[in-house]
Amino acid sequence: MCRSIHQLHNFEPPATEDEVHAAALQYVRKIAGTTKPSQANQAAFDAAVAAVTAATAELLAALVTNAPPKNREEEAVKARARFEARNRG
């Protein structure tokens, strides 16, 4: 999985449409093996991004959990600490 695709479920505030689209775009880029498709592939690329965006939004809306929502700022601090720990050694 791409490291730039982040967990979107169970956050307060919930994931925005832009975050869902960005994750879908990263996923399609990874699968396609390109960040910018050729003109011949642009329509297929855009359709895939739209389909993954819709599927992701549907999934997030359907998921349920008993866990309390995570705080975005706290999770970002934890992620930075993990990154720094990996790069020390």
Phi, psi and omega per residue, in radians:
M1 nan 2.531 3.094
C2 -1.085 2.405 3.079
R3 -1.230 -0.385 -3.112
S4 -1.442 -0.098 3.044
I5 -1.604 2.106 -3.064
H6 -1.867 2.746 3.056
Q7 -1.048 2.384 -3.126
L8 -2.026 -0.225 -3.066
H9 -1.496 2.499 2.995
N10 1.162 0.822 3.040
F11 -2.060 2.664 3.051
E12 -2.137 2.030 0.005
P13 -1.287 2.801 -3.119
P14 -1.090 2.840 3.120
A15 -1.013 2.450 3.121
T16 -1.509 2.895 3.073
E17 -1.034 -0.651 3.128
D18 -1.129 -0.702 3.120
E19 -1.157 -0.701 3.116
V20 -1.133 -0.781 3.125
H21 -1.109 -0.746 -3.138
A22 -1.076 -0.721 3.108
A23 -1.135 -0.730 3.114
A24 -1.104 -0.742 3.122
L25 -1.074 -0.785 3.114
Q26 -1.088 -0.714 3.127
Y27 -1.084 -0.858 -3.120
V28 -1.134 -0.681 3.074
R29 -1.037 -0.758 -3.128
K30 -1.125 -0.817 -3.123
I31 -1.139 -0.736 -3.112
A32 -1.311 -0.373 -3.134
G33 1.343 0.374 3.141
T34 -2.622 2.600 3.075
T35 -1.609 -0.389 3.119
K36 -2.387 1.910 -3.120
P37 -1.262 2.778 3.052
S38 -1.177 2.886 3.114
Q39 -1.032 -0.611 -3.133
A40 -1.152 -0.470 -3.096
N41 -1.833 -0.035 -3.046
Q42 -1.035 -0.760 -3.109
A43 -1.120 -0.751 3.121
A44 -1.140 -0.702 3.123
F45 -1.084 -0.858 -3.137
D46 -1.098 -0.690 3.110
A47 -1.128 -0.684 3.118
A48 -1.145 -0.731 3.113
V49 -1.079 -0.765 3.130
A50 -1.102 -0.733 -3.135
A51 -1.161 -0.742 3.137
V52 -1.201 -0.660 3.082
T53 -1.050 -0.830 -3.140
A54 -1.114 -0.752 3.140
A55 -1.134 -0.684 3.131
T56 -1.150 -0.781 3.112
A57 -1.077 -0.722 3.115
E58 -1.120 -0.749 3.110
L59 -1.081 -0.851 -3.116
L60 -1.063 -0.638 3.130
A61 -1.207 -0.504 -3.072
A62 -1.563 -0.380 -3.091
L63 -1.202 2.452 3.064
V64 -2.204 2.651 3.111
T65 -2.671 2.692 3.047
N66 -1.708 -0.139 -3.127
A67 -1.283 2.556 3.084
P68 -1.181 2.618 3.133
P69 -1.083 2.565 3.113
K70 -1.474 2.649 3.095
N71 -1.635 2.207 -3.083
R72 -1.043 -0.753 -3.106
E73 -1.148 -0.749 3.126
E74 -1.108 -0.719 3.123
E75 -1.160 -0.612 3.098
A76 -1.151 -0.694 3.099
V77 -1.105 -0.773 3.113
K78 -1.075 -0.726 -3.140
A79 -1.122 -0.735 3.100
R80 -1.098 -0.699 3.124
A81 -1.115 -0.738 3.095
R82 -1.099 -0.722 3.131
F83 -1.083 -0.812 -3.139
E84 -1.122 -0.679 3.119
A85 -1.117 -0.678 3.122
R86 -1.158 -0.616 -3.053
N87 -1.526 -0.134 3.110
R88 -1.312 -0.648 -3.009
G89 -1.578 nan nan
